[in-house]
Amino acid sequence: MGKKLTKLIDVKSIVTFILTGVFAYLSVTGVVSGQEFLSVFIMIISFYFGTQTGKREAEENKKEDGADEGNDR
């Protein structure tokens, strides 16, 4: 559980949560329309999950490459 919390608290995650909170507040107070909030929110969440997926795939490829190098010997 500690590792998951540590991974959650990185710069990208903090920025994502702050931006989500700010735009939710702006939407509730009427500064930003619901449609504008939805557009920005989708963009933020897509970026967040896209970078998380990319990071996970890079780690998996790195592990596979290390396993392949061990088999070549």
Contacts in CASP RR format, 6 or more apart in sequence:
PFRMAT RR
TARGET T0000
AUTHOR 0000-0000-0000
METHOD contacts of the structure
MODEL  1
MGKKLTKLIDVKSIVTFILTGVFAYLSVTGVVSGQEFLSVFIMIISFYFG
TQTGKREAEENKKEDGADEGNDR
12 48 0 8 1.000
12 51 0 8 1.000
13 48 0 8 1.000
16 44 0 8 1.000
16 45 0 8 1.000
16 47 0 8 1.000
16 48 0 8 1.000
19 40 0 8 1.000
19 44 0 8 1.000
20 41 0 8 1.000
20 44 0 8 1.000
20 45 0 8 1.000
23 32 0 8 1.000
23 37 0 8 1.000
23 40 0 8 1.000
23 41 0 8 1.000
23 44 0 8 1.000
24 37 0 8 1.000
24 41 0 8 1.000
26 32 0 8 1.000
26 37 0 8 1.000
27 33 0 8 1.000
27 34 0 8 1.000
27 36 0 8 1.000
27 37 0 8 1.000
32 40 0 8 1.000
END
